[in-house]
Amino acid sequence: MAYRKTAATAARKDARRKILLEAATRMFGRCGYHAATVPMIVAEAGSSVGSFYAHFRNKEDVFAAVLEALGQRIAEVLNDSLLRIPEAVEALFLFLAQNPQEARILIVESSGLSPRLESVRRSILGHHADQVNHLLGAEPNSFSVVNPAIAARCLVGAVYESLYTWLEQNPEQRLPAVEVARAVADYNTRALRAH
């Protein structure tokens, strides 16, 4: 008789995968891609190596899954249909500031690791730029932008660069995240209106 997967079995498998993914996110955020190992991820998850390999082929595979999950979370932040450009910039900055390990994974750790991971990273950044481009299109009379797609990429890049600089500063000496987020949003919004 063939084995049939029940809803309960599938739910347990999804739960184990989620625990491993969360542990991998913490390890990559804390240690970086190169220093984190599969045994470290498994120990952090309180799982087994066999369970890890039942869900992921290798460290690169779980890192790609971490990136994709992070991309989804950021897309949800930006998907609020009530957001306009300044609010979207602030929301993106604040989400990443409140999740510094995830921000490190996306901004620092994922850059240039392998063609596959770079592709995942570029896809996430491209999706964010597409969302901003959509917001620009929703307000065509508010901005004087010759090429909205380029403007959107510049805006997303400014958020990530500003956030990276903010994260690298001594926490006791840096400005509050909300203040920096508003400054980045204000500067970029004025740049989009300039002409």
N, C-alpha and C positions, 0 to 999 in steps of 0.2 A: 504494500500500500504506500502511495506517495505521501510525503510529508506536506501537510497543509499549514500555511502560516496563518495564525489567528490574529485578530486585532490586538489582543493582549500581548502576544509575542512581538508583533511589530512595534507596539508602544514601548516595551522594555528595550528593544534594540535601539529605537530612536533616543530613549532616555540615556542609554549607555554612550551612544555617539555624542549626544549633547554634553555629557559630563566630560568626555575626552576633549571635545572641542573647547569647552570653557577652560579646562586645565592647560591645553596648548596655548590658548590666548594669554593666560597669565604667564606661562613660561616664556613665550616669545616676547611678551611685553617687558618682562623683568630681565631676561638674560640675553635676548637677541636671538636671531635665527641660528647663527653658527654655534653659539654656546649651548643652546637648548638641545636636548637629546630625547629620543623616544623613551628611554628608561626614566628620564626626569619627568616627562609628560605623564607617563603611566603612574609613577609614584604620586605625582600631584593629584591625579584623578582617583587614586586609590583603586586602580584597576589592574589589569594584567596585560602583558605584551601581546598575548594571543587575542585579547579583546581589541587592542589597538589595531592589530593587523586584520581583524575581521571588518573594520570600518575604513581603514586608510592603508594605502599601499606603502607609504614611507613618510618621512618628515616633510618632504616637499608637498606631498598630497594633503597632509593635515594643515600645512601653512596656507595652501591655496584655499582650503575650506574655511580657515579662519578669516582670510581676506574677503572671501565671498560673503560670509556672514556679517562681517563689519560693513561691507558695501551695502548690504540689505538694510542694516540698521540706520546707516546714514541716509539712504534713499527714503526711508520712512520719515526721518526728521524733515527732509526737504519736500516730501510729498504733500505736506499740509497745503490744501488748495487756497487757504486764506493768506499764505505768506506772499509778501512782495519782496523785491530785491533786498532792501535793508534787513528785513526780518529773516530772510533766508540766510544771508551772510552771518548774521548774529547767531542764528540757530546752529549752523554748521560749526562755527568757531566754538560756541559754548558746549556743544555735544562733545567735540574732540577734547576740549579743555577739561571737561568732567570725566573723560575716559582717556587719561594720558598714556596708559599702556597700549591701548588700541591705536591711538594717534601715532605712537612711536612705530608700531607695526606697519601702518600704512605709509607714513611719511619717510621713515628712516630704513627700517628693516627690509621692506619689500623691494626697495629700489635696486635694480640690476642683479638680482640673485640668479635668475635663470630665465630663458626665453618664456617658459610657461608662466612663471610667477610675475614676470614683467608684463605679460599680456593680461593677466588677471588685474594687476594694479592699474594698468592703463585703461582697462575697461571700466573699472570703478571710477577713476577720475573723469573719464569720458562721459560716463553716465551722469555724474554730478554736473559737468559742464552742460550736458544736454538739458538737464532740469533747469539750470539757470538760463539757458538760451530760451527755453519755453517761457520762463517768467518774463524775460525781456520782450518776447513776442506778445505776451499778454498785456504789456503796457507800451505799445509802440509810440504813443504821443508823449510819453514821459521821458524818453531817452533819445539822444541823438547819436545813434550808433550806426556806423556804416556797415559793419559786419558783426552781427550779433553772436555768431559762433565763436569768433576770435575774442570778442569782448567777454563772453562767458568763460572761456578758458583762462583769460587773464585774471578775471575775478576769482575763480576757484584757486588758481595758483597763488594769488595774493593771500587768500585765507590760509592756505597750507603753509606758506612761507612765514607769515606773521605768527601763526600758531607754533611752528617749529622754533622760531626765535624766542617766543614767550616761554615755551616749555624748557628751553635750555637755560633760562635765567634762574638765578637763585630765588626760590619761592618766597623768601622773606623780603626780597627787594623788587619783585615784579609788580606791575599794576594788577588790579583785580581783573579777572578774565572778562567780566561783563563790560568793563571800561575799554579794554582792548578790542573786544568784539564790536562795540559801537563805533570806535574810531575807524576800524577797518571797513565797516559797513558804510559809514559816513564818507570816508575818502573815496571808496569805490563808486558809491552812488553819485557823488559829485563828478567824478571822472566820466561816468556814463552820460551825464547831462551836459558836459562841457562841449562846446563847439561854437 
